[in-house]
Amino acid sequence: MTTKLDKQLRREVKIAGEPWVITLTPQRLKLTRKGRRKGIELEWKALVSGDAGLAAALNASMRPPPKRKSVPDEPTPRSTSRR
């Protein structure tokens, strides 16, 4: 038997080693980085109707790309032969 979702439910999950919070309400789900307010929101209707993929693509296109850790370039090997 399942339990009806009639109030907010929050849980912490680790994604790629980082803590995130998923919040489930009767109207939507929200995924945010722990300690942040803004995140990804998705209404249940959009998920069921198939609009979720379109909404996710639209939201992703409007956000700046995530910052990546810079990796130092490897030095290029020099030729040891003399001319």
C-alpha angles and dihedrals in degrees: 000000000000129000118238115242102231101148139028118294120193127190134171118232132179116232117184088344095304124111117247131174122224116199120195121195130168088260105040151344124245129196118196137163110259110269094021131103103205120070145131115309125191127180117222091235091058091049093051096042094051095247089114094087092050092046092048092050092048093049092047092051091053096051125082113250115267117263112257128206108256116240115207114243115250114242114254113246114250124221113256096201119100125218 
